[in-house]
Amino acid sequence: MSFHTILLLTFSAFSAAAGQLLFKVGAVGSRSLLDFINPYILGGLVLYGLGTAIWIYVLSSEMLVNVYAFTALTFVLVYLAGIVFLGEAISKPAMLGVALVLSGLYLITAHGN
């Protein structure tokens, strides 16, 4: 996988993770359907959509098994953003899980098909 492709997929993961973070912020305190139509949710949709569009673009030239691995990076970024920006709890087992996910992503990216 080329460096350019890895950069695109990393940007895609950051964009999707930022979208997820905005979804959470926009959903807090919302009760009715109309409450969910707010700038945070709309911004989250734009960022998540951008990440998805880039991901699909990369699929046009890369193998699905390699590209799909970057969804794991989104998981890690959302987890870390929840801790940093939302003050959510952190645990040692979860951090070990994050390290294992990142290790797996490295192995797939560096030594994948």
C-alpha positions as CSV (number, residue, x, y, z in Angstrom):
1,M,0.0,0.0,0.0
2,S,1.5,3.3,-1.0
3,F,2.2,6.2,1.4
4,H,-0.4,8.3,-0.4
5,T,-3.1,5.6,0.1
6,I,-2.2,5.3,3.8
7,L,-2.5,9.1,4.1
8,L,-5.9,9.1,2.4
9,L,-7.2,6.3,4.6
10,T,-5.8,8.0,7.8
11,F,-7.6,11.2,6.8
12,S,-10.7,9.2,6.1
13,A,-10.5,7.6,9.6
14,F,-9.9,11.0,11.3
15,S,-12.9,12.5,9.4
16,A,-15.2,9.6,10.3
17,A,-14.0,9.7,14.0
18,A,-14.6,13.5,14.1
19,G,-18.1,12.9,12.7
20,Q,-18.8,10.3,15.4
21,L,-17.6,12.7,18.1
22,L,-19.9,15.4,16.7
23,F,-22.8,12.9,16.6
24,K,-22.3,12.3,20.4
25,V,-22.1,16.0,21.2
26,G,-25.2,16.7,19.1
27,A,-27.2,13.8,20.6
28,V,-26.6,14.7,24.3
29,G,-29.9,15.9,25.7
30,S,-31.9,15.4,22.6
31,R,-35.3,13.8,23.1
32,S,-37.5,14.5,20.1
33,L,-36.6,13.8,16.5
34,L,-36.3,17.5,15.7
35,D,-33.7,17.8,18.6
36,F,-31.4,15.7,16.5
37,I,-31.4,18.2,13.7
38,N,-28.7,20.5,15.0
39,P,-25.3,21.9,13.8
40,Y,-23.3,19.2,15.6
41,I,-25.3,16.3,14.0
42,L,-25.2,18.0,10.5
43,G,-21.5,18.7,10.8
44,G,-20.9,15.1,11.9
45,L,-22.8,13.8,8.9
46,V,-20.7,16.0,6.6
47,L,-17.4,14.7,8.1
48,Y,-18.5,11.1,8.3
49,G,-19.7,11.3,4.7
50,L,-16.4,12.8,3.6
51,G,-14.5,10.0,5.4
52,T,-16.8,7.4,3.7
53,A,-16.3,9.0,0.2
54,I,-12.5,8.9,0.6
55,W,-12.7,5.3,1.8
56,I,-14.8,4.3,-1.3
57,Y,-12.4,6.2,-3.6
58,V,-9.4,4.2,-2.2
59,L,-11.4,1.0,-2.7
60,S,-11.3,1.7,-6.4
61,S,-7.5,0.8,-6.4
62,E,-6.8,-1.2,-3.3
63,M,-7.9,-4.6,-1.9
64,L,-10.9,-4.5,0.4
65,V,-9.1,-6.5,3.1
66,N,-6.3,-3.9,3.3
67,V,-8.7,-0.9,3.1
68,Y,-11.2,-2.3,5.6
69,A,-8.5,-2.6,8.2
70,F,-8.5,1.2,8.5
71,T,-12.0,1.1,10.1
72,A,-10.1,-0.2,13.1
73,L,-8.2,3.1,13.2
74,T,-11.5,4.9,13.4
75,F,-12.4,2.8,16.4
76,V,-9.2,3.8,18.1
77,L,-9.6,7.5,17.3
78,V,-13.2,7.5,18.6
79,Y,-12.1,5.8,21.8
80,L,-9.3,8.3,22.4
81,A,-11.5,11.3,21.4
82,G,-14.1,10.2,24.0
83,I,-11.4,10.2,26.6
84,V,-9.7,13.5,25.6
85,F,-12.7,15.6,24.6
86,L,-15.6,14.1,26.5
87,G,-13.9,13.0,29.7
88,E,-15.0,9.4,29.3
89,A,-13.4,6.7,31.5
90,I,-10.2,5.0,30.5
91,S,-9.2,1.5,31.6
92,K,-6.0,-0.4,31.3
93,P,-7.6,-3.4,29.5
94,A,-9.2,-1.0,27.0
95,M,-5.9,0.7,26.4
96,L,-4.3,-2.7,25.8
97,G,-7.0,-3.4,23.3
98,V,-6.2,-0.1,21.5
99,A,-2.5,-1.0,21.4
100,L,-3.4,-4.4,19.9
101,V,-5.7,-2.9,17.3
102,L,-2.9,-0.5,16.3
103,S,-0.4,-3.3,16.2
104,G,-2.8,-5.3,13.9
105,L,-3.3,-2.3,11.7
106,Y,0.4,-1.9,11.3
107,L,0.9,-5.6,10.5
108,I,-1.8,-5.5,7.8
109,T,-0.6,-2.2,6.3
110,A,3.1,-3.0,6.4
111,H,2.9,-6.7,5.5
112,G,-0.5,-7.1,4.0
113,N,-1.3,-8.3,0.5
